[in-house]
Amino acid sequence: MSDETLNTTPTPAHESASAPDSSLQPSVPLAPKPARVSLSEWADEESSTRTTDATIAVSSPIPPRHKTGALLTVVVGPHTGRAYSIVEPVTIIGRGKEAHVRIDDAGASRNHAKIVVSGDGKYVLEDLGSTNGTFVDGARIDKTVELKSGDRVRFGASVTLSFAILDAQAETLQHQLYESSVRDPLTRAHNRRYLVERLSGEIAYAKRHGTEFALILFDLDHFKHINDTYGHLAGDDVLRGVASLISRMIRAEDVLARFGGEEFVVAVRGIEKDHLMRFAERLRVAVERQEMVADATSVRITASIGCASLAELPDTHRNGDGLLRLADERLYCAKSQGRNRVC
């Protein structure tokens, strides 16, 4: 990632990551570091610890289309429930970057199969010489087969998608249901469950292609003081404001997720360690300088940040647990050194 790409905020980064005048923040002793749990346990927890009843309006990610259309929905495999509209005359399915339907599984070929919409409106599935085969309702196809609504299509050994022909309203609803299932209802950042699934696919991709992958884990400083002073509704406003700010600063291929409470994670592709630190510093500065309007009250807040790159880990620990654990250790380091800094 180039410096031009990373400079997504109009305010320049500080030359150093020193903390501001301590008189601006309440003096709160650092609590003992809580024991962390594994990724699988994180995924099983609730995506939000807030008690405020917040709802979001999720817009449809699909373009306007005819009264009926075809949809592939993941029923077995990563990102269960995710739906893909078949909107192109030729739709490529596989784990390659160029695929219209991305399958994050090592058993899928880069260009595994394709769906061709014929002139008379039929949907024809064709295997593209995949290593592990394409199956329709359990039977491996030799070359092509016409898909019918209700067919289950398996790519390789472990990913199955359901094919359906739906009207536009039902198709839009399917997209909205998936989107709401992977978003934190308060901040609209992705939730922890989505992050866990995404980490698995991203780390596998980085290992296969020798690319960089990193995490930025940040925690809002003295957030309890915000809740205690201004109330929980104001705290909710601050969380929404921070999530909105960070979402505008990251690239489309990066992922912002609410990790729990006042903790957030940014998963970043293709960034070297030095650039990672500069990027994290820009995020810290942006949060520090942003004036949050919380329940009609102006509030300022800071963040402590821990960064970790996949390349720093030994081979035996290059997984989601190892990466999150290293980022968490550095987050605690930032807090123990005075908060409002990057480690």
LUMPALUM-86525 format. One record per residue (C-alpha): residue number from 1; y, x, z. Coordinates in nm, 4 decimals. Layout:
N
   num          y          x          z
   NUM          Y          X          Z
...
end
This chain:
343
   num          y          x          z
     1     0.0000     0.0000     0.0000
     2     0.3370     0.1508    -0.0975
     3     0.6442     0.1632     0.1297
     4     0.8191    -0.0798    -0.1064
     5     0.5392    -0.3296    -0.0532
     6     0.5520    -0.2898     0.3209
     7     0.9303    -0.3318     0.3482
     8     0.9190    -0.7082     0.3561
     9     1.1897    -0.7577     0.6203
    10     1.5621    -0.7052     0.5529
    11     1.6092    -0.5191     0.8816
    12     1.5174    -0.1469     0.8880
    13     1.2518    -0.0186     1.1230
    14     1.3534     0.1770     1.4346
    15     1.3208     0.5509     1.4113
    16     1.1079     0.5431     1.7270
    17     0.8986     0.2876     1.9087
    18     1.0784     0.3254     2.2427
    19     1.1168     0.0179     2.4581
    20     1.4597    -0.1481     2.5075
    21     1.6566    -0.1450     2.8305
    22     1.4192    -0.2664     3.1003
    23     1.6997    -0.4791     3.2484
    24     1.6577    -0.7177     2.9577
    25     1.3042    -0.8081     3.0646
    26     1.1738    -0.9355     3.4010
    27     0.9853    -0.6790     3.6018
    28     0.6251    -0.7904     3.5932
    29     0.3440    -0.5542     3.7011
    30     0.0703    -0.4977     3.4483
    31    -0.2350    -0.7035     3.5367
    32    -0.5788    -0.5398     3.5370
    33    -0.7279    -0.5312     3.1913
    34    -0.9542    -0.8363     3.1437
    35    -1.3059    -0.7857     3.0174
    36    -1.3390    -0.8560     2.6477
    37    -1.6305    -1.0416     2.4972
    38    -1.8089    -1.0057     2.1663
    39    -1.6983    -1.1441     1.8321
    40    -1.9580    -1.4182     1.8414
    41    -1.8311    -1.5340     2.1810
    42    -1.4720    -1.5238     2.0567
    43    -1.5721    -1.7445     1.7654
    44    -1.7298    -2.0009     1.9967
    45    -1.4182    -2.0382     2.2105
    46    -1.1528    -2.3000     2.1360
    47    -0.9062    -2.1800     1.8732
    48    -0.6105    -2.2739     2.0953
    49    -0.5518    -2.2584     2.4689
    50    -0.2374    -2.4692     2.4481
    51    -0.2351    -2.8146     2.6017
    52     0.0418    -2.9614     2.3880
    53    -0.0821    -3.2181     2.1390
    54     0.0409    -3.0784     1.8081
    55    -0.0456    -3.1991     1.4607
    56     0.0236    -3.0438     1.1230
    57     0.0579    -3.1784     0.7747
    58    -0.1610    -2.9824     0.5350
    59    -0.0570    -2.9949     0.1749
    60    -0.3176    -2.9979    -0.0976
    61    -0.3762    -2.6514    -0.2491
    62    -0.4983    -2.7947    -0.5787
    63    -0.2788    -2.8777    -0.8769
    64    -0.2359    -3.2272    -1.0216
    65    -0.5356    -3.3141    -1.2346
    66    -0.7241    -3.5973    -1.4026
    67    -0.8707    -3.8928    -1.2151
    68    -1.2035    -3.7168    -1.1677
    69    -1.2922    -3.3521    -1.1296
    70    -1.5682    -3.1163    -1.0200
    71    -1.5869    -2.9469    -0.6834
    72    -1.8022    -2.6706    -0.5357
    73    -1.8270    -2.6770    -0.1563
    74    -1.9868    -2.4032     0.0564
    75    -2.2670    -2.5580     0.2633
    76    -2.4551    -2.2388     0.3619
    77    -2.2924    -1.8978     0.3985
    78    -1.9507    -1.7524     0.4876
    79    -1.6602    -1.9982     0.5069
    80    -1.8757    -2.3094     0.5320
    81    -1.6808    -2.6137     0.4168
    82    -1.4521    -2.4275     0.1801
    83    -1.4059    -2.6162    -0.1456
    84    -1.3337    -2.4816    -0.4942
    85    -1.1996    -2.7075    -0.7685
    86    -1.3385    -2.6424    -1.1155
    87    -1.0124    -2.6460    -1.3106
    88    -1.0720    -2.3785    -1.5766
    89    -1.2741    -2.4209    -1.8982
    90    -1.4809    -2.1240    -1.7745
    91    -1.5177    -2.0614    -1.3989
    92    -1.6620    -1.7243    -1.2908
    93    -1.8608    -1.7159    -0.9653
    94    -1.9379    -1.3909    -0.7816
    95    -1.8145    -1.1380    -0.5298
    96    -1.5847    -0.9495    -0.7689
    97    -1.2059    -0.9693    -0.7430
    98    -1.1827    -1.1381    -1.0814
    99    -1.4102    -1.4289    -0.9820
   100    -1.2561    -1.7747    -0.9567
   101    -1.5084    -1.8632    -0.6850
   102    -1.5428    -1.5653    -0.4492
   103    -1.8723    -1.5232    -0.2633
   104    -1.8463    -1.2791     0.0277
   105    -2.2109    -1.1826     0.0382
   106    -2.3897    -0.8612    -0.0555
   107    -2.6664    -1.0630    -0.2240
   108    -2.4270    -1.1936    -0.4871
   109    -2.3472    -0.9939    -0.8010
   110    -1.9875    -0.9163    -0.8960
   111    -2.0112    -1.1606    -1.1873
   112    -2.3028    -1.3712    -1.0753
   113    -2.2736    -1.6911    -1.2782
   114    -2.0273    -1.9128    -1.4593
   115    -1.9627    -2.2828    -1.5112
   116    -1.8519    -2.3895    -1.8585
   117    -1.6918    -2.7289    -1.9190
   118    -1.8189    -2.8548    -2.2541
   119    -1.6198    -3.0627    -2.4987
   120    -1.7919    -3.3833    -2.3870
   121    -1.7098    -3.3199    -2.0209
   122    -2.0427    -3.1751    -1.9076
   123    -2.0564    -2.8896    -1.6546
   124    -2.3016    -2.6196    -1.7647
   125    -2.4072    -2.3476    -1.5199
   126    -2.5082    -2.0117    -1.6678
   127    -2.6561    -1.7127    -1.4849
   128    -2.4860    -1.3876    -1.5916
   129    -2.7840    -1.1583    -1.5427
   130    -2.7444    -1.1504    -1.1651
   131    -2.9684    -0.9252    -0.9590
   132    -3.0876    -1.1905    -0.7143
   133    -3.0796    -1.4965    -0.9354
   134    -2.9137    -1.8395    -0.9452
   135    -3.1015    -2.1446    -0.8162
   136    -3.0394    -2.5177    -0.8628
   137    -3.2133    -2.7388    -0.6064
   138    -3.4500    -2.4523    -0.5249
   139    -3.5531    -2.3659    -0.8821
   140    -3.4353    -2.0417    -1.0398
   141    -3.2636    -2.0972    -1.3738
   142    -3.3503    -1.8781    -1.6724
   143    -3.0183    -1.9084    -1.8510
   144    -2.8297    -2.2381    -1.8404
   145    -2.8574    -2.5817    -1.6819
   146    -2.6348    -2.8885    -1.6802
   147    -2.5078    -2.9652    -1.3312
   148    -2.5246    -3.3143    -1.1868
   149    -2.3274    -3.4482    -0.8922
   150    -2.5220    -3.3716    -0.5745
   151    -2.6904    -3.0533    -0.7035
   152    -2.7160    -2.7640    -0.4607
   153    -2.6641    -2.4241    -0.6190
   154    -2.7810    -2.1074    -0.4435
   155    -2.6502    -1.7655    -0.5397
   156    -2.8835    -1.4892    -0.4282
   157    -3.0662    -1.5397    -0.1010
   158    -2.8106    -1.6748     0.1444
   159    -2.5152    -1.8631    -0.0107
   160    -2.5445    -2.2273    -0.1183
   161    -2.2746    -2.4475    -0.2677
   162    -2.2860    -2.8198    -0.3310
   163    -2.1680    -2.9490    -0.6704
   164    -1.9961    -3.2852    -0.6899
   165    -1.7885    -3.4879    -0.9342
   166    -1.5189    -3.6684    -0.7351
   167    -1.2073    -3.8705    -0.7897
   168    -0.8766    -3.6964    -0.7250
   169    -0.8238    -3.8544    -0.3834
   170    -1.1642    -3.7495    -0.2503
   171    -1.1185    -3.4005    -0.3941
   172    -0.7825    -3.3577    -0.2219
   173    -0.9289    -3.4827     0.1063
   174    -1.2084    -3.2246     0.0913
   175    -0.9532    -2.9435     0.0561
   176    -0.7461    -3.0807     0.3426
   177    -1.0475    -3.1096     0.5729
   178    -1.1395    -2.7469     0.5178
   179    -0.7810    -2.6286     0.5574
   180    -0.7414    -2.8108     0.8884
   181    -1.0707    -2.6649     1.0142
   182    -0.9538    -2.3030     0.9716
   183    -0.5952    -2.3408     1.0998
   184    -0.4584    -2.3299     1.4517
   185    -0.2997    -2.6744     1.4954
   186     0.0072    -2.5438     1.6813
   187     0.1161    -2.2420     1.4751
   188    -0.0633    -2.3019     1.1406
   189    -0.1885    -1.9435     1.1550
   190    -0.5595    -1.9119     1.0858
   191    -0.7821    -1.9653     1.3854
   192    -1.0224    -1.7245     1.5510
   193    -1.3310    -1.8667     1.3826
   194    -1.1825    -1.8030     1.0381
   195    -1.0845    -1.4497     1.1415
   196    -1.4399    -1.3673     1.2511
   197    -1.5838    -1.4817     0.9161
   198    -1.3119    -1.3067     0.7182
   199    -1.3611    -0.9781     0.9051
   200    -1.7268    -0.9677     0.8088
   201    -1.6508    -1.0057     0.4392
   202    -1.3536    -0.7682     0.4392
   203    -1.5390    -0.4906     0.6200
   204    -1.8384    -0.5242     0.3881
   205    -1.6030    -0.5013     0.0877
   206    -1.4236    -0.1959     0.2303
   207    -1.7550    -0.0167     0.2889
   208    -1.8839    -0.0910    -0.0621
   209    -1.5679     0.0204    -0.2389
   210    -1.4435     0.2908    -0.0010
   211    -1.1117     0.1118     0.0569
   212    -0.8912     0.0940     0.3649
   213    -0.8911    -0.1965     0.6080
   214    -0.7058    -0.2315     0.9373
   215    -0.6067    -0.4673     1.2180
   216    -0.2736    -0.5169     1.3953
   217    -0.3233    -0.6919     1.7298
   218    -0.0074    -0.8017     1.9081
   219     0.0736    -0.9834     2.2282
   220     0.4067    -1.1457     2.3204
   221     0.5540    -0.9773     2.6277
   222     0.6213    -1.1802     2.9449
   223     0.5287    -1.5034     2.7716
   224     0.4452    -1.6666     3.1036
   225     0.8095    -1.6135     3.2007
   226     0.9123    -1.8201     2.8952
   227     0.6839    -2.1056     3.0003
   228     0.7903    -2.0896     3.3638
   229     1.1637    -2.0712     3.2867
   230     1.2042    -2.3022     2.9884
   231     0.8871    -2.5104     2.9960
   232     0.5717    -2.5258     2.7872
   233     0.7385    -2.7099     2.4993
   234     0.9785    -2.4180     2.4641
   235     0.6804    -2.1813     2.4756
   236     0.5204    -2.3749     2.1921
   237     0.8407    -2.3426     1.9886
   238     0.8364    -1.9658     2.0419
   239     0.4750    -1.9389     1.9270
   240     0.5514    -2.1394     1.6134
   241     0.8590    -1.9271     1.5444
   242     0.6725    -1.5971     1.5770
   243     0.3867    -1.7169     1.3549
   244     0.6333    -1.8351     1.0902
   245     0.8216    -1.5033     1.0999
   246     0.5078    -1.2888     1.0632
   247     0.3688    -1.5130     0.7881
   248     0.6797    -1.4440     0.5792
   249     0.6455    -1.0679     0.6236
   250     0.2827    -1.0128     0.5247
   251     0.1281    -1.0165     0.1767
   252    -0.0756    -1.3011     0.0334
   253    -0.3995    -1.1022     0.0715
   254    -0.3357    -1.0255     0.4407
   255    -0.4490    -1.2663     0.7123
   256    -0.2534    -1.3848     1.0157
   257    -0.4662    -1.5455     1.2868
   258    -0.3904    -1.6735     1.6332
   259    -0.6288    -1.4860     1.8569
   260    -0.5701    -1.6978     2.1645
   261    -0.2759    -1.7833     2.3902
   262     0.0122    -1.5578     2.2874
   263    -0.2027    -1.3043     2.1002
   264    -0.2027    -1.2776     1.7188
   265    -0.3936    -1.0599     1.4700
   266    -0.2905    -0.9408     1.1261
   267    -0.5796    -0.8186     0.9089
   268    -0.4473    -0.5806     0.6434
   269    -0.6193    -0.4600     0.3266
   270    -0.5719    -0.1249     0.1547
   271    -0.3344     0.0447     0.4005
   272    -0.3540     0.4019     0.5276
   273    -0.3019     0.4836     0.8948
   274     0.0534     0.6220     0.8610
   275     0.1666     0.3206     0.6593
   276    -0.0100     0.0933     0.9063
   277     0.2010     0.2248     1.1942
   278     0.5231     0.1795     0.9985
   279     0.4245    -0.1724     0.9005
   280     0.3398    -0.2615     1.2611
   281     0.6749    -0.1193     1.3731
   282     0.8561    -0.3417     1.1248
   283     0.6749    -0.6424     1.2683
   284     0.7716    -0.5382     1.6220
   285     1.1377    -0.4914     1.5297
   286     1.1479    -0.8251     1.3485
   287     1.0119    -1.0080     1.6536
   288     1.2561    -0.8274     1.8838
   289     1.5571    -0.9150     1.6675
   290     1.4619    -1.2732     1.5916
   291     1.6502    -1.5339     1.7918
   292     1.4066    -1.8133     1.8695
   293     1.5299    -2.1674     1.9237
   294     1.3023    -2.3090     2.1916
   295     1.3617    -2.6674     2.3011
   296     1.7337    -2.6349     2.2088
   297     1.7540    -2.3044     2.4008
   298     1.8094    -1.9610     2.2462
   299     1.5272    -1.7283     2.3490
   300     1.4495    -1.3677     2.2615
   301     1.1093    -1.2090     2.3040
   302     0.9326    -0.8799     2.2339
   303     0.5775    -0.7843     2.1381
   304     0.3358    -0.5078     2.2286
   305     0.1132    -0.3971     1.9405
   306    -0.2147    -0.2114     1.9007
   307    -0.3312    -0.0853     1.5582
   308    -0.6754     0.0226     1.4431
   309    -0.8067     0.1367     1.1059
   310    -1.1684     0.1056     0.9922
   311    -1.1671     0.4703     0.8795
   312    -1.1112     0.5833     1.2396
   313    -1.4428     0.4427     1.3579
   314    -1.7785     0.6222     1.3447
   315    -2.0299     0.4724     1.1021
   316    -2.2286     0.3088     1.3824
   317    -1.9208     0.1145     1.5000
   318    -1.7659     0.0163     1.1656
   319    -1.7860    -0.3556     1.2270
   320    -1.5659    -0.6360     1.3495
   321    -1.6447    -0.5792     1.7160
   322    -1.5663    -0.2087     1.6949
   323    -1.2399    -0.2606     1.5081
   324    -1.1163    -0.5319     1.7431
   325    -1.2161    -0.3297     2.0484
   326    -1.0167    -0.0267     1.9312
   327    -0.7105    -0.2388     1.8488
   328    -0.7374    -0.4069     2.1896
   329    -0.7533    -0.0726     2.3719
   330    -0.4350     0.0358     2.1956
   331    -0.2645    -0.2938     2.2715
   332    -0.3345    -0.2358     2.6398
   333    -0.1994     0.1174     2.5989
   334     0.1271    -0.0239     2.4584
   335     0.1583    -0.2599     2.7544
   336     0.0811     0.0085     3.0121
   337     0.3498     0.2341     2.8612
   338     0.6237    -0.0237     2.9093
   339     0.5640    -0.2965     2.6460
   340     0.7627    -0.3624     2.3275
   341     0.6051    -0.0704     2.1416
   342     0.3303     0.0203     1.8925
   343     0.0238     0.2268     1.9827
end
